[in-house]
Amino acid sequence: MSQQQQQLLKQDMTVSQILRTYGKQFRQIQNLYSEGVNGRCALGVIMSYYGWDGRDDSDAAELLLAASIQLKHAVVDEGLLMELNDSGYTFEEIANHLDRIEK
């Protein structure tokens, strides 16, 4: 894990901040958490924030759970996040939408 990733993990970031900041490291994709290299959907970005490398392995389930818990604490509907991503919203647009509904 890079030093930058470790710094991000130490910070208490909101879901929208994770998408804005950490999402810049990835190419946005749809209908998959990851394509195995550098593409991520919004939920895949959150999973990667918690340490997922984008590969479909046993760690993916654990990190999906961590991401789901973060979303529940932030009162963010996981289904809404996936729907926005898969309908073409950018990470920034999803973050803006989340900021509007959290207020």
N, C-alpha and C positions, 0 to 999 in steps of 0.2 A: 504494500500500500504506500502510495506516495506521501510525502510530507504534507502537501496541500490537502489530500484526502483526509489525513489524520486530523488536520486543523479543522476541517469542516465537520468531522464527526464530533469534535469536542464542543462545537457551538450548538446552542439550542436554537435551531432554525425552524421556522414555520414551513408548512408544505409549499406555500407559494415562494418562499425564499429559496428552498431547495430547488424548485423548478427553475427559478431565475438564475441562480448561481451555479448549481451543479449541472443543470441541464445544458449549459454552454459547452460542456466537454463531449457531448454526444450529438449524433445526427438523429433527428426525430423520425421514428417509424410508426406504423400503425399495425394493429391486429396481432402483435407479438410483444412480449416484454423486451426481448432483445433478439437480434438476428445472429448473435454469437460473436460479434466483433465490436463495432462502435455505435451501432444504432440502438436506441432505446425509445420506448413509449414513455408517457408520463409516469406510470407506475413503475416501469423499469428504472427510471432515473431515481425514484425514491428508494427502490431496492438497492441500487448501486451506491447510493448515499450511505447505506448501512453496510456496504462492503461486498456486494455481489459483483462478480466479474463478468456477468452477462452470459455465462454458460449454463445450460440446462443440466444441473447436477443436484446432489442432495442438499447443498447449501442454499439452493434457490428457494426451497420450501420454507426454510428457517427465516430467510431474509424477506420473503413475501409476508410471512407472519409479522415480522418486525415492522414492515411498511404498513400493513393493515392496522396494527396497533397504533402507530403514529397517526394514521388517518382517522381512526376512531377518536383518539384524544383531541384531535383538531376538529372533530365533527365534520369530516369531509367524507362524502359518499364515494366509496371506491368505484361503484358503477358509473357515477357521474364523471369521475376523473377519466375512466376508460372511454366513455361515450364522447366526451369533449375531444380527447386525443384522437380517437378513430374517426371523428367527423371533420378533422382538419384544423382544429385549433392549435396554434403554436404553444410551446411551453409558456411563453410570456403571456399569451392570451388566456391560457388556463389559469395562470397565477393571478392575473387581473380579475378574472371571474371569481376565483376563490376569495380574493380580498373583498370583493363586493358582497358576497353572501355571508362572510364571517362577521360583517358589521351589523 
